[in-house]
Amino acid sequence: MKAMLKDAAILFVITLIAGLALGFVYDLTKEPIKAQEVKKKNEAYRSVFPEAESFEVISDKPDLAPEDVSAYVQEQGLDVSVEEIATAADKASSTLGYVITVTDHEGYGGDITFAIGVKEDGSVSGVSILSISETAGLGMRADEVLVPQMPGKDLGSEISYTKSGNATGNEVDAISGATITTNAFVNGMNAGRIVFTDLLLAGKGAV
């Protein structure tokens, strides 16, 4: 009995020390990890809206809470979550447009998260993929094939894709052999369109 109690006490001490060590490591690393995430996000914002000098998150306001905006988008038939909405401003703090970060849940390999820069006139200033896990050589070519086609597209109208290789207007050329990835990307863009036209451009400010 004494041996069992001794073993239990030793196990308890080891578990306690391990827990404290893990907690210490977590506290030590959480701020650097958070800082790295913020840095990555800001770099993405600047890449999609290079004209902007500053960005201010507005989706932390009650009427634009991500969960409510996501629910609104999903009511329109898109399996997309809206992660964040930020205004893009110039040196004089005048609004130039917005950065809308979305996650489409219909990628071939899972979620695809990307930031969309849209000017106040509805034109796309840029797109930056933040996270993607598609098939190498196929869906993973989204950054190479789809992203460069987006600047100048009109986010005030629906985005679509074509397999013809001759995209016009608000169409994009699909990635050869990766229709699912292309469709997920386009759906994410159209989720951004809904946010822009219905909640930002129209000035509803509520969903």
C-alpha positions, 0 to 999 in steps of 0.5 A: 500500500505504501509503495502504491501511495509513493508511486502515486505521489511521484506520478502526481509530482511529475504531472504537476511539474510537466503541467507547470512547464507546459504552462510556462512555455505557453506563456513564453511563446504566445506573445511571439506567436501572436505578434507573428500572426499580426505581422503576417496579416498586416503584410497580407493587407499591404499586399492587397491594398498597397496604396493604404497607409493604415488598416483598422479592424471594424468587424469587432463592432457589434453590427459587423461581428464575424459570426453574424456576417458569416451567418448572413453570407451563408444564408445566401448559399455560400459555405464561407466564413468571414474572419475579419473586415478592416478599413484601408486608409490613406495618410490623411485617414481617409477611407480608400476601401476595405480588406475582407478576410474570408475562409471558404470551406469547400476546397478539395483539401479543406479550408482556403483563407484569403484576404480581399482588397476592394476599393470604394468603387468596387474594384479589387485592388488585390488578393492574398492567400493566407492558408491553403492545403490543396493538391500540389501541382493542381489546387496549390496553383491558386496563388499562381493562376487565380490570384493574379487575375483578380486585380481590377475585377468588379466586386460589385458584381458576381465573379464566375469562372470559365474553363475555356481559357478565354475569361472576359469581364468578371470571369476568371480562368479556372485552374486546369484539373482543379475545378473544386479549388477554383469554385471554392476560390470564386465562392470566397470572392463572392462572399466578399462581394456580398459583404461589400455590396450588402453591408459596407457599400449599402451602409446597412452596418447590420445583419 
